Amino acid sequence: MTIERLTGKQIKNAKIGHHADGGGLYLQKREGGLGSWIFRYARNGKETWLGLGSLDTINVVEAREQARQMRQMLLAGKDPAIERRERRAEQAKQQAGTILFRDAWAEVVAGRKGEWKNEDSLRQWESSLASIDRALGGVPCHLIDANMIRSALEVEWKRTQVTADRTRQRIEAVLDWAAVRTGRTGAPNPARWKGNLQHVLRSTAEVKHHEALPYEQAPEFMARLRARNTPSAKAFEFAILTAARSGEALGARWDEIEGDVWTIPAERMKEGKQHSVPLSPRAVEIVNAMPRNSDFVFTSTDGRRVGKPIGRDAFKDTLKALAVDATPHGFRSTFADWAADRTNYPREVREQCLAHAIANKVERAYRRGDLFEKRRRLMSAWADYLGKPAAAGKTVIPLRRSGAME
């Protein structure tokens, strides 16, 4: 059997029709086309013409190699067409079981957008991805291991452990999703903390980041915060005075405030329920001092965010500027600790100030009202405490009337 009959010149000048190269390989030329390679064979009395690719993508050397492999299949009793279909099916299966970490992250974010009350959560996820995308973004999820995650988180872990751990939790969630999506649910999640990353990350943390500022230090901190006299500082002070979450305070709108009551709509609350906040005189003073230049009480001064609320990182930046080792959210714990240690207000009043969900069904049924007047007195006492450093002693703030516990 003569093979490799066609010369380069013959291939280039071939006319319309089929031109045999030998060994079952043909160059097929059609009207207006560059040409393509065909492998012709007969098996069990049936003739098959199998396309190998066009002349502009498969050169003669590659076509001859494909033809040689197919002749070997025939000698082994295999059908080249069936073998190729099975190989392509396996490749498709493998591709379906592979998803890049960056793509999986995008799928998870898209699926959760409907659950988020505001854009803060989206920005936090975007920030987390930006910090690890170079290390993990282009890697298939099933190939990511604990050491890769440790390497991606290590720098941020040393700088801000709280933020880095939130990123780790998001990585864990994404890898869990990818495992289900690709059918690889048997292996343990490499981003898991307990018994896994805790052994390689905890020892690298150079600074322990304290979640909450001790309440004894809060009055002195508030004095320094007020001295900054910036929109961000005012918004932060307002958040601390109201014991609100950062996103709730930063997103405060003028139409939510009437006199000394701030009513946050359900869609902006973590628990999905409307929450009314009694404002202390100092909180009202802050609101009244803000310019009405947008729908938001605390408007960004960044020219790129005209008419939008102050950015979510403003509070963290303020704490960094004041060299305070705490987190913005931690001031809710500061309030809770102060109210528990220094006042006689019952737990349900303190929890309502924080807009916490009440897990106990009996307690929820018993507490039909929102304890608003009691909360007003407690938040006023909190503002007084924060405004008078000398009041940071051990005085217990009593309820103003004997029936207040009812």
Contacts in CASP RR format, 6 or more apart in sequence:
PFRMAT RR
TARGET T0000
AUTHOR 0000-0000-0000
METHOD contacts of the structure
MODEL  1
MTIERLTGKQIKNAKIGHHADGGGLYLQKREGGLGSWIFRYARNGKETWL
GLGSLDTINVVEAREQARQMRQMLLAGKDPAIERRERRAEQAKQQAGTIL
FRDAWAEVVAGRKGEWKNEDSLRQWESSLASIDRALGGVPCHLIDANMIR
SALEVEWKRTQVTADRTRQRIEAVLDWAAVRTGRTGAPNPARWKGNLQHV
LRSTAEVKHHEALPYEQAPEFMARLRARNTPSAKAFEFAILTAARSGEAL
GARWDEIEGDVWTIPAERMKEGKQHSVPLSPRAVEIVNAMPRNSDFVFTS
TDGRRVGKPIGRDAFKDTLKALAVDATPHGFRSTFADWAADRTNYPREVR
EQCLAHAIANKVERAYRRGDLFEKRRRLMSAWADYLGKPAAAGKTVIPLR
RSGAME
1 22 0 8 1.000
1 23 0 8 1.000
2 22 0 8 1.000
3 21 0 8 1.000
3 22 0 8 1.000
3 23 0 8 1.000
3 25 0 8 1.000
3 64 0 8 1.000
4 21 0 8 1.000
4 22 0 8 1.000
4 64 0 8 1.000
5 20 0 8 1.000
5 21 0 8 1.000
5 22 0 8 1.000
6 14 0 8 1.000
6 19 0 8 1.000
6 20 0 8 1.000
6 21 0 8 1.000
6 27 0 8 1.000
6 60 0 8 1.000
8 60 0 8 1.000
10 19 0 8 1.000
11 19 0 8 1.000
11 27 0 8 1.000
11 55 0 8 1.000
11 60 0 8 1.000
14 27 0 8 1.000
14 29 0 8 1.000
14 35 0 8 1.000
15 29 0 8 1.000
16 29 0 8 1.000
16 30 0 8 1.000
16 31 0 8 1.000
17 28 0 8 1.000
17 29 0 8 1.000
17 30 0 8 1.000
18 26 0 8 1.000
18 27 0 8 1.000
18 28 0 8 1.000
18 29 0 8 1.000
18 38 0 8 1.000
19 26 0 8 1.000
19 27 0 8 1.000
19 28 0 8 1.000
19 29 0 8 1.000
20 26 0 8 1.000
21 27 0 8 1.000
21 60 0 8 1.000
21 63 0 8 1.000
21 64 0 8 1.000
21 67 0 8 1.000
23 67 0 8 1.000
23 71 0 8 1.000
24 39 0 8 1.000
24 40 0 8 1.000
24 41 0 8 1.000
24 67 0 8 1.000
24 71 0 8 1.000
25 37 0 8 1.000
25 38 0 8 1.000
25 39 0 8 1.000
25 40 0 8 1.000
25 52 0 8 1.000
25 63 0 8 1.000
25 64 0 8 1.000
25 67 0 8 1.000
26 37 0 8 1.000
26 38 0 8 1.000
26 39 0 8 1.000
26 40 0 8 1.000
27 35 0 8 1.000
27 36 0 8 1.000
27 37 0 8 1.000
27 38 0 8 1.000
27 55 0 8 1.000
28 35 0 8 1.000
28 36 0 8 1.000
28 37 0 8 1.000
28 38 0 8 1.000
29 35 0 8 1.000
34 54 0 8 1.000
34 55 0 8 1.000
34 56 0 8 1.000
35 54 0 8 1.000
35 55 0 8 1.000
36 51 0 8 1.000
36 52 0 8 1.000
36 53 0 8 1.000
36 54 0 8 1.000
36 55 0 8 1.000
37 51 0 8 1.000
37 52 0 8 1.000
37 53 0 8 1.000
37 54 0 8 1.000
37 55 0 8 1.000
37 58 0 8 1.000
37 63 0 8 1.000
37 66 0 8 1.000
38 49 0 8 1.000
38 50 0 8 1.000
38 51 0 8 1.000
38 52 0 8 1.000
39 49 0 8 1.000
39 50 0 8 1.000
39 51 0 8 1.000
39 52 0 8 1.000
39 66 0 8 1.000
39 67 0 8 1.000
39 70 0 8 1.000
39 80 0 8 1.000
40 47 0 8 1.000
40 48 0 8 1.000
40 49 0 8 1.000
40 50 0 8 1.000
41 47 0 8 1.000
41 48 0 8 1.000
41 50 0 8 1.000
41 70 0 8 1.000
41 74 0 8 1.000
41 80 0 8 1.000
42 48 0 8 1.000
43 74 0 8 1.000
43 79 0 8 1.000
48 79 0 8 1.000
48 80 0 8 1.000
48 81 0 8 1.000
50 70 0 8 1.000
50 80 0 8 1.000
50 81 0 8 1.000
50 84 0 8 1.000
52 58 0 8 1.000
52 63 0 8 1.000
52 66 0 8 1.000
52 67 0 8 1.000
53 63 0 8 1.000
58 66 0 8 1.000
70 80 0 8 1.000
73 79 0 8 1.000
73 80 0 8 1.000
73 83 0 8 1.000
74 80 0 8 1.000
96 182 0 8 1.000
97 142 0 8 1.000
97 181 0 8 1.000
97 182 0 8 1.000
97 183 0 8 1.000
97 184 0 8 1.000
98 140 0 8 1.000
98 141 0 8 1.000
98 142 0 8 1.000
98 182 0 8 1.000
99 107 0 8 1.000
99 140 0 8 1.000
99 141 0 8 1.000
99 178 0 8 1.000
99 181 0 8 1.000
99 182 0 8 1.000
100 137 0 8 1.000
100 138 0 8 1.000
100 139 0 8 1.000
100 140 0 8 1.000
100 141 0 8 1.000
101 136 0 8 1.000
101 137 0 8 1.000
101 138 0 8 1.000
101 139 0 8 1.000
101 140 0 8 1.000
101 141 0 8 1.000
101 144 0 8 1.000
101 174 0 8 1.000
101 175 0 8 1.000
101 178 0 8 1.000
102 129 0 8 1.000
102 133 0 8 1.000
102 136 0 8 1.000
102 137 0 8 1.000
102 138 0 8 1.000
104 141 0 8 1.000
104 174 0 8 1.000
104 175 0 8 1.000
104 177 0 8 1.000
104 178 0 8 1.000
104 181 0 8 1.000
105 125 0 8 1.000
105 129 0 8 1.000
105 137 0 8 1.000
105 170 0 8 1.000
105 174 0 8 1.000
107 177 0 8 1.000
107 181 0 8 1.000
108 173 0 8 1.000
108 174 0 8 1.000
108 177 0 8 1.000
109 122 0 8 1.000
109 125 0 8 1.000
112 121 0 8 1.000
113 122 0 8 1.000
116 122 0 8 1.000
117 267 0 8 1.000
117 268 0 8 1.000
117 269 0 8 1.000
117 270 0 8 1.000
117 272 0 8 1.000
118 247 0 8 1.000
118 251 0 8 1.000
118 268 0 8 1.000
120 246 0 8 1.000
120 247 0 8 1.000
120 250 0 8 1.000
120 312 0 8 1.000
123 312 0 8 1.000
124 166 0 8 1.000
124 312 0 8 1.000
125 170 0 8 1.000
128 166 0 8 1.000
128 167 0 8 1.000
128 170 0 8 1.000
129 137 0 8 1.000
131 152 0 8 1.000
131 156 0 8 1.000
131 167 0 8 1.000
132 152 0 8 1.000
132 153 0 8 1.000
132 167 0 8 1.000
132 171 0 8 1.000
135 148 0 8 1.000
135 151 0 8 1.000
135 152 0 8 1.000
136 144 0 8 1.000
136 148 0 8 1.000
136 149 0 8 1.000
136 152 0 8 1.000
136 171 0 8 1.000
139 148 0 8 1.000
141 174 0 8 1.000
141 175 0 8 1.000
141 178 0 8 1.000
141 179 0 8 1.000
141 182 0 8 1.000
142 178 0 8 1.000
142 179 0 8 1.000
142 182 0 8 1.000
142 184 0 8 1.000
142 187 0 8 1.000
144 175 0 8 1.000
144 190 0 8 1.000
145 190 0 8 1.000
146 190 0 8 1.000
146 191 0 8 1.000
146 196 0 8 1.000
146 197 0 8 1.000
146 200 0 8 1.000
147 200 0 8 1.000
148 190 0 8 1.000
149 168 0 8 1.000
149 171 0 8 1.000
149 190 0 8 1.000
149 191 0 8 1.000
149 197 0 8 1.000
150 197 0 8 1.000
150 200 0 8 1.000
150 201 0 8 1.000
152 171 0 8 1.000
153 164 0 8 1.000
153 167 0 8 1.000
153 168 0 8 1.000
153 201 0 8 1.000
154 201 0 8 1.000
154 204 0 8 1.000
156 163 0 8 1.000
156 164 0 8 1.000
156 167 0 8 1.000
157 164 0 8 1.000
157 165 0 8 1.000
157 201 0 8 1.000
157 204 0 8 1.000
157 205 0 8 1.000
158 204 0 8 1.000
158 205 0 8 1.000
158 206 0 8 1.000
158 207 0 8 1.000
159 207 0 8 1.000
160 209 0 8 1.000
161 205 0 8 1.000
161 207 0 8 1.000
161 208 0 8 1.000
161 209 0 8 1.000
162 209 0 8 1.000
162 211 0 8 1.000
162 327 0 8 1.000
165 193 0 8 1.000
168 191 0 8 1.000
168 193 0 8 1.000
168 197 0 8 1.000
168 201 0 8 1.000
169 191 0 8 1.000
171 191 0 8 1.000
172 189 0 8 1.000
172 191 0 8 1.000
172 192 0 8 1.000
172 193 0 8 1.000
175 189 0 8 1.000
175 190 0 8 1.000
175 191 0 8 1.000
176 189 0 8 1.000
178 184 0 8 1.000
179 185 0 8 1.000
179 186 0 8 1.000
179 187 0 8 1.000
179 189 0 8 1.000
188 196 0 8 1.000
190 196 0 8 1.000
191 197 0 8 1.000
207 325 0 8 1.000
209 325 0 8 1.000
209 327 0 8 1.000
210 325 0 8 1.000
210 326 0 8 1.000
211 326 0 8 1.000
211 327 0 8 1.000
211 329 0 8 1.000
211 330 0 8 1.000
211 333 0 8 1.000
212 326 0 8 1.000
212 327 0 8 1.000
212 330 0 8 1.000
212 331 0 8 1.000
212 332 0 8 1.000
212 333 0 8 1.000
212 334 0 8 1.000
212 337 0 8 1.000
213 221 0 8 1.000
213 324 0 8 1.000
213 326 0 8 1.000
213 330 0 8 1.000
213 331 0 8 1.000
213 334 0 8 1.000
214 334 0 8 1.000
214 337 0 8 1.000
215 334 0 8 1.000
215 335 0 8 1.000
215 337 0 8 1.000
215 338 0 8 1.000
215 341 0 8 1.000
215 342 0 8 1.000
216 392 0 8 1.000
216 393 0 8 1.000
218 240 0 8 1.000
218 331 0 8 1.000
218 334 0 8 1.000
218 338 0 8 1.000
218 385 0 8 1.000
218 386 0 8 1.000
218 392 0 8 1.000
219 385 0 8 1.000
219 386 0 8 1.000
219 387 0 8 1.000
219 388 0 8 1.000
219 389 0 8 1.000
219 391 0 8 1.000
219 392 0 8 1.000
220 389 0 8 1.000
220 392 0 8 1.000
221 322 0 8 1.000
221 324 0 8 1.000
222 237 0 8 1.000
222 240 0 8 1.000
222 386 0 8 1.000
222 387 0 8 1.000
223 387 0 8 1.000
223 389 0 8 1.000
224 322 0 8 1.000
225 233 0 8 1.000
225 236 0 8 1.000
225 237 0 8 1.000
225 240 0 8 1.000
225 318 0 8 1.000
225 322 0 8 1.000
226 233 0 8 1.000
226 237 0 8 1.000
228 318 0 8 1.000
228 321 0 8 1.000
228 322 0 8 1.000
231 290 0 8 1.000
231 298 0 8 1.000
231 299 0 8 1.000
231 300 0 8 1.000
231 301 0 8 1.000
231 310 0 8 1.000
232 298 0 8 1.000
232 310 0 8 1.000
232 314 0 8 1.000
232 315 0 8 1.000
232 317 0 8 1.000
232 318 0 8 1.000
233 318 0 8 1.000
234 286 0 8 1.000
234 289 0 8 1.000
234 290 0 8 1.000
234 298 0 8 1.000
235 249 0 8 1.000
235 250 0 8 1.000
235 297 0 8 1.000
235 298 0 8 1.000
235 310 0 8 1.000
235 314 0 8 1.000
235 315 0 8 1.000
236 249 0 8 1.000
236 314 0 8 1.000
236 315 0 8 1.000
236 318 0 8 1.000
236 328 0 8 1.000
237 282 0 8 1.000
237 286 0 8 1.000
238 244 0 8 1.000
238 249 0 8 1.000
238 252 0 8 1.000
238 283 0 8 1.000
238 286 0 8 1.000
238 287 0 8 1.000
238 297 0 8 1.000
238 298 0 8 1.000
239 245 0 8 1.000
239 246 0 8 1.000
239 248 0 8 1.000
239 249 0 8 1.000
239 250 0 8 1.000
239 315 0 8 1.000
239 328 0 8 1.000
239 331 0 8 1.000
240 331 0 8 1.000
240 334 0 8 1.000
240 335 0 8 1.000
240 386 0 8 1.000
241 279 0 8 1.000
241 280 0 8 1.000
241 282 0 8 1.000
241 283 0 8 1.000
241 286 0 8 1.000
241 379 0 8 1.000
241 382 0 8 1.000
241 383 0 8 1.000
241 386 0 8 1.000
242 249 0 8 1.000
242 262 0 8 1.000
242 277 0 8 1.000
242 279 0 8 1.000
242 283 0 8 1.000
242 379 0 8 1.000
243 331 0 8 1.000
243 332 0 8 1.000
243 335 0 8 1.000
243 336 0 8 1.000
243 353 0 8 1.000
243 354 0 8 1.000
243 379 0 8 1.000
243 382 0 8 1.000
244 264 0 8 1.000
244 277 0 8 1.000
244 332 0 8 1.000
244 355 0 8 1.000
245 270 0 8 1.000
245 329 0 8 1.000
245 332 0 8 1.000
246 312 0 8 1.000
246 315 0 8 1.000
246 328 0 8 1.000
246 329 0 8 1.000
247 268 0 8 1.000
247 312 0 8 1.000
248 264 0 8 1.000
248 268 0 8 1.000
248 269 0 8 1.000
249 298 0 8 1.000
250 298 0 8 1.000
250 309 0 8 1.000
250 310 0 8 1.000
250 311 0 8 1.000
250 312 0 8 1.000
250 314 0 8 1.000
250 315 0 8 1.000
251 268 0 8 1.000
251 296 0 8 1.000
251 297 0 8 1.000
251 298 0 8 1.000
251 309 0 8 1.000
252 262 0 8 1.000
252 264 0 8 1.000
252 296 0 8 1.000
252 297 0 8 1.000
252 298 0 8 1.000
252 309 0 8 1.000
253 295 0 8 1.000
253 296 0 8 1.000
253 297 0 8 1.000
254 292 0 8 1.000
254 295 0 8 1.000
254 296 0 8 1.000
254 297 0 8 1.000
255 295 0 8 1.000
256 262 0 8 1.000
256 263 0 8 1.000
256 264 0 8 1.000
256 265 0 8 1.000
257 263 0 8 1.000
257 279 0 8 1.000
257 287 0 8 1.000
257 297 0 8 1.000
259 279 0 8 1.000
259 284 0 8 1.000
260 278 0 8 1.000
260 279 0 8 1.000
260 280 0 8 1.000
260 281 0 8 1.000
260 283 0 8 1.000
260 284 0 8 1.000
261 276 0 8 1.000
261 277 0 8 1.000
261 278 0 8 1.000
261 279 0 8 1.000
262 276 0 8 1.000
262 277 0 8 1.000
262 279 0 8 1.000
262 283 0 8 1.000
263 274 0 8 1.000
263 275 0 8 1.000
263 276 0 8 1.000
263 277 0 8 1.000
264 274 0 8 1.000
264 275 0 8 1.000
264 276 0 8 1.000
264 277 0 8 1.000
265 274 0 8 1.000
266 272 0 8 1.000
266 273 0 8 1.000
266 274 0 8 1.000
269 275 0 8 1.000
269 355 0 8 1.000
270 355 0 8 1.000
271 355 0 8 1.000
271 356 0 8 1.000
271 357 0 8 1.000
273 355 0 8 1.000
275 355 0 8 1.000
276 370 0 8 1.000
276 372 0 8 1.000
277 379 0 8 1.000
278 372 0 8 1.000
278 375 0 8 1.000
278 376 0 8 1.000
278 379 0 8 1.000
278 380 0 8 1.000
279 287 0 8 1.000
279 379 0 8 1.000
280 379 0 8 1.000
280 380 0 8 1.000
280 382 0 8 1.000
280 383 0 8 1.000
280 384 0 8 1.000
281 380 0 8 1.000
281 383 0 8 1.000
282 383 0 8 1.000
282 387 0 8 1.000
283 383 0 8 1.000
287 297 0 8 1.000
290 297 0 8 1.000
290 298 0 8 1.000
290 299 0 8 1.000
291 299 0 8 1.000
293 299 0 8 1.000
293 307 0 8 1.000
294 306 0 8 1.000
294 307 0 8 1.000
294 308 0 8 1.000
295 307 0 8 1.000
296 307 0 8 1.000
296 308 0 8 1.000
296 309 0 8 1.000
298 309 0 8 1.000
298 310 0 8 1.000
299 307 0 8 1.000
299 308 0 8 1.000
299 309 0 8 1.000
299 310 0 8 1.000
300 306 0 8 1.000
300 307 0 8 1.000
300 308 0 8 1.000
300 309 0 8 1.000
300 310 0 8 1.000
300 311 0 8 1.000
301 310 0 8 1.000
302 311 0 8 1.000
305 311 0 8 1.000
315 328 0 8 1.000
316 327 0 8 1.000
316 328 0 8 1.000
319 326 0 8 1.000
319 327 0 8 1.000
319 328 0 8 1.000
326 334 0 8 1.000
332 354 0 8 1.000
335 353 0 8 1.000
335 354 0 8 1.000
335 382 0 8 1.000
336 350 0 8 1.000
336 354 0 8 1.000
338 382 0 8 1.000
338 385 0 8 1.000
339 345 0 8 1.000
339 350 0 8 1.000
339 353 0 8 1.000
339 378 0 8 1.000
339 382 0 8 1.000
340 347 0 8 1.000
340 350 0 8 1.000
342 385 0 8 1.000
342 394 0 8 1.000
342 395 0 8 1.000
342 396 0 8 1.000
342 397 0 8 1.000
343 378 0 8 1.000
343 381 0 8 1.000
343 396 0 8 1.000
343 397 0 8 1.000
343 398 0 8 1.000
344 396 0 8 1.000
344 397 0 8 1.000
344 398 0 8 1.000
344 399 0 8 1.000
345 374 0 8 1.000
345 378 0 8 1.000
345 399 0 8 1.000
345 404 0 8 1.000
346 405 0 8 1.000
348 358 0 8 1.000
348 363 0 8 1.000
348 367 0 8 1.000
348 371 0 8 1.000
349 371 0 8 1.000
349 374 0 8 1.000
349 375 0 8 1.000
349 378 0 8 1.000
350 378 0 8 1.000
351 358 0 8 1.000
352 367 0 8 1.000
352 370 0 8 1.000
352 371 0 8 1.000
352 375 0 8 1.000
353 375 0 8 1.000
353 378 0 8 1.000
353 379 0 8 1.000
358 364 0 8 1.000
358 367 0 8 1.000
374 399 0 8 1.000
374 404 0 8 1.000
377 399 0 8 1.000
377 400 0 8 1.000
381 397 0 8 1.000
384 391 0 8 1.000
385 391 0 8 1.000
385 392 0 8 1.000
385 397 0 8 1.000
399 405 0 8 1.000
END
